[in-house]
Amino acid sequence: MSSFKVDEAGLDKFADLVDRSAADAEAVRQYFERQAGMDWNAMTPGVAQEGVLFGYLGRSHGMVKAEATARMNQLCRIVVNSAGNVRLAADWYRQTDSETEASLDATYPVGTAPYPPEDTAEVGVTDAAYAFQDLAEPEDELTHPDPAVLVPKASQIDWLVHTIGDGVSIAYYLRRFLKDTFGVDPVDEVVKLFSGDWEAYGGCAVVWRNCQSALLAMAENLHYSDAGLTQVWAGNAADNAIAFFQQLRVAMLAEAEFFDFLYRTYVEYVDIAFHAQQVLNDMLNTIIDQVLGLLAMAGFAVSTGGVSLGATSSLAATLLKIWEAIGYVVSICTFVVDVVRLGEIIGSIADLPDKMPVSLLDKLGLPEDVNAGYQHPGVV
């Protein structure tokens, strides 16, 4: 134990820092509640709005969002209570004479910080850290999620193929005409029926990534607060406080890891859906091209005075190709859905709770504990 000392004004500044951290935690919670608030958990396969594929994938979203909400609620409570209790400790010190403070401090449990506070002079941090100024702006990370920043892996490979394929496909120009004239691409609507709108889910992935960035910024603001506390507070109570807030910072980093896990999981879902969408798009284009070819052939046969045996055979062959193409599409769709049902993705959804990074918040206060957070032994 170091000799006792306390600077109440310094504790006030530290309490202000923790207060700002509490506001940041609440901002993160409100951000993903607002931006990832779609009730995907209620989706059922076959609903055109989200698609068969995402009908299965999206079932995990309700569970994910509930877990994220519970963890952020717990963090908010811990940080809010901790800020208030640091302020109460500063007030208690103001109302107690120094001799009594020192004698009581000697009776408190001896505390040991898990990590030696860093010497800020050695790492080039300014004295602002000692004054408990913010080193980062967590809420600046909570921007509107733009799924365009995600580039599904399949798109890099498919782009050239689809550009060439669309250029020679009659169906492509027909679809573009319908889109420009009537504002709807019927093939695209069919594709979305199966695979859904990957951008909606990509946007949610970006939400999780932004939450991760905000948590990292929150942890950065506490990075040198332990060193700052050593400048204004010493003794058993101080050592225990430093240990608590070091653990709080580590818990914030664990929550950042949790959000990164969600980001990577959702990106994986997006990649799969985007690839499925491209496969279906290509197959439907093929069918339309075959149908248009059939109609052109039938029109030519009629205009020349009837359908000859050769034309009939050709039409039959074309119909067979169309039927085979339709069967191929059905097989592809069945394959995609079966993979989602039975393959590694559904397996990953089932195992999602076990794969989530473990929360360290329980070490600082259980979810059901309304008083969770830092508590000074003199003001409990």
KAVEN-V553809 format. One record per residue. N is the residue number from 0. SS is DSSP state (h for helix, s for strand, l for the rest). Layout:
# KAVEN-V553809
n=N ss=SS
n=N ss=SS
This chain:
# KAVEN-V553809
n=0 ss=l
n=1 ss=l
n=2 ss=l
n=3 ss=l
n=4 ss=s
n=5 ss=s
n=6 ss=l
n=7 ss=h
n=8 ss=h
n=9 ss=h
n=10 ss=h
n=11 ss=h
n=12 ss=h
n=13 ss=h
n=14 ss=h
n=15 ss=h
n=16 ss=h
n=17 ss=h
n=18 ss=h
n=19 ss=h
n=20 ss=h
n=21 ss=h
n=22 ss=h
n=23 ss=h
n=24 ss=h
n=25 ss=h
n=26 ss=h
n=27 ss=h
n=28 ss=h
n=29 ss=h
n=30 ss=h
n=31 ss=h
n=32 ss=h
n=33 ss=h
n=34 ss=h
n=35 ss=l
n=36 ss=l
n=37 ss=l
n=38 ss=l
n=39 ss=h
n=40 ss=h
n=41 ss=h
n=42 ss=l
n=43 ss=l
n=44 ss=l
n=45 ss=l
n=46 ss=l
n=47 ss=l
n=48 ss=l
n=49 ss=l
n=50 ss=l
n=51 ss=h
n=52 ss=h
n=53 ss=h
n=54 ss=h
n=55 ss=h
n=56 ss=h
n=57 ss=l
n=58 ss=h
n=59 ss=h
n=60 ss=h
n=61 ss=h
n=62 ss=h
n=63 ss=h
n=64 ss=h
n=65 ss=h
n=66 ss=h
n=67 ss=h
n=68 ss=h
n=69 ss=h
n=70 ss=h
n=71 ss=h
n=72 ss=h
n=73 ss=h
n=74 ss=h
n=75 ss=h
n=76 ss=h
n=77 ss=h
n=78 ss=h
n=79 ss=h
n=80 ss=h
n=81 ss=h
n=82 ss=h
n=83 ss=h
n=84 ss=h
n=85 ss=h
n=86 ss=h
n=87 ss=h
n=88 ss=h
n=89 ss=h
n=90 ss=h
n=91 ss=h
n=92 ss=h
n=93 ss=h
n=94 ss=l
n=95 ss=l
n=96 ss=l
n=97 ss=h
n=98 ss=h
n=99 ss=h
n=100 ss=h
n=101 ss=h
n=102 ss=h
n=103 ss=h
n=104 ss=h
n=105 ss=h
n=106 ss=h
n=107 ss=l
n=108 ss=l
n=109 ss=l
n=110 ss=l
n=111 ss=l
n=112 ss=l
n=113 ss=l
n=114 ss=l
n=115 ss=l
n=116 ss=l
n=117 ss=l
n=118 ss=l
n=119 ss=l
n=120 ss=l
n=121 ss=l
n=122 ss=l
n=123 ss=l
n=124 ss=l
n=125 ss=l
n=126 ss=h
n=127 ss=h
n=128 ss=h
n=129 ss=l
n=130 ss=l
n=131 ss=l
n=132 ss=l
n=133 ss=l
n=134 ss=l
n=135 ss=l
n=136 ss=l
n=137 ss=h
n=138 ss=h
n=139 ss=h
n=140 ss=h
n=141 ss=l
n=142 ss=l
n=143 ss=l
n=144 ss=l
n=145 ss=l
n=146 ss=h
n=147 ss=h
n=148 ss=h
n=149 ss=l
n=150 ss=l
n=151 ss=l
n=152 ss=h
n=153 ss=h
n=154 ss=h
n=155 ss=h
n=156 ss=h
n=157 ss=h
n=158 ss=h
n=159 ss=h
n=160 ss=h
n=161 ss=h
n=162 ss=h
n=163 ss=h
n=164 ss=h
n=165 ss=h
n=166 ss=h
n=167 ss=h
n=168 ss=l
n=169 ss=h
n=170 ss=h
n=171 ss=h
n=172 ss=h
n=173 ss=h
n=174 ss=h
n=175 ss=h
n=176 ss=h
n=177 ss=h
n=178 ss=h
n=179 ss=h
n=180 ss=h
n=181 ss=h
n=182 ss=l
n=183 ss=l
n=184 ss=l
n=185 ss=h
n=186 ss=h
n=187 ss=h
n=188 ss=h
n=189 ss=h
n=190 ss=h
n=191 ss=h
n=192 ss=h
n=193 ss=h
n=194 ss=h
n=195 ss=l
n=196 ss=l
n=197 ss=h
n=198 ss=h
n=199 ss=h
n=200 ss=h
n=201 ss=h
n=202 ss=h
n=203 ss=h
n=204 ss=h
n=205 ss=h
n=206 ss=h
n=207 ss=h
n=208 ss=h
n=209 ss=h
n=210 ss=h
n=211 ss=h
n=212 ss=h
n=213 ss=h
n=214 ss=h
n=215 ss=h
n=216 ss=h
n=217 ss=h
n=218 ss=h
n=219 ss=h
n=220 ss=h
n=221 ss=l
n=222 ss=l
n=223 ss=l
n=224 ss=h
n=225 ss=h
n=226 ss=h
n=227 ss=h
n=228 ss=h
n=229 ss=h
n=230 ss=h
n=231 ss=h
n=232 ss=s
n=233 ss=s
n=234 ss=l
n=235 ss=h
n=236 ss=h
n=237 ss=h
n=238 ss=h
n=239 ss=h
n=240 ss=h
n=241 ss=h
n=242 ss=h
n=243 ss=h
n=244 ss=h
n=245 ss=h
n=246 ss=h
n=247 ss=h
n=248 ss=h
n=249 ss=h
n=250 ss=h
n=251 ss=h
n=252 ss=h
n=253 ss=h
n=254 ss=h
n=255 ss=h
n=256 ss=h
n=257 ss=h
n=258 ss=h
n=259 ss=h
n=260 ss=h
n=261 ss=h
n=262 ss=h
n=263 ss=h
n=264 ss=h
n=265 ss=h
n=266 ss=h
n=267 ss=h
n=268 ss=h
n=269 ss=h
n=270 ss=h
n=271 ss=h
n=272 ss=h
n=273 ss=h
n=274 ss=h
n=275 ss=h
n=276 ss=h
n=277 ss=h
n=278 ss=h
n=279 ss=h
n=280 ss=h
n=281 ss=h
n=282 ss=h
n=283 ss=h
n=284 ss=h
n=285 ss=h
n=286 ss=h
n=287 ss=h
n=288 ss=h
n=289 ss=h
n=290 ss=h
n=291 ss=h
n=292 ss=h
n=293 ss=h
n=294 ss=h
n=295 ss=h
n=296 ss=h
n=297 ss=h
n=298 ss=h
n=299 ss=h
n=300 ss=h
n=301 ss=h
n=302 ss=h
n=303 ss=l
n=304 ss=l
n=305 ss=l
n=306 ss=l
n=307 ss=l
n=308 ss=h
n=309 ss=h
n=310 ss=h
n=311 ss=h
n=312 ss=h
n=313 ss=h
n=314 ss=h
n=315 ss=h
n=316 ss=h
n=317 ss=h
n=318 ss=h
n=319 ss=h
n=320 ss=h
n=321 ss=h
n=322 ss=h
n=323 ss=h
n=324 ss=h
n=325 ss=h
n=326 ss=h
n=327 ss=h
n=328 ss=h
n=329 ss=h
n=330 ss=h
n=331 ss=h
n=332 ss=h
n=333 ss=h
n=334 ss=h
n=335 ss=h
n=336 ss=h
n=337 ss=h
n=338 ss=h
n=339 ss=h
n=340 ss=h
n=341 ss=h
n=342 ss=l
n=343 ss=h
n=344 ss=h
n=345 ss=h
n=346 ss=h
n=347 ss=h
n=348 ss=h
n=349 ss=h
n=350 ss=l
n=351 ss=h
n=352 ss=h
n=353 ss=h
n=354 ss=h
n=355 ss=l
n=356 ss=l
n=357 ss=l
n=358 ss=l
n=359 ss=l
n=360 ss=h
n=361 ss=h
n=362 ss=h
n=363 ss=l
n=364 ss=l
n=365 ss=l
n=366 ss=l
n=367 ss=l
n=368 ss=l
n=369 ss=l
n=370 ss=l
n=371 ss=l
n=372 ss=l
n=373 ss=l
n=374 ss=l
n=375 ss=l
n=376 ss=l
n=377 ss=l
n=378 ss=l
n=379 ss=l
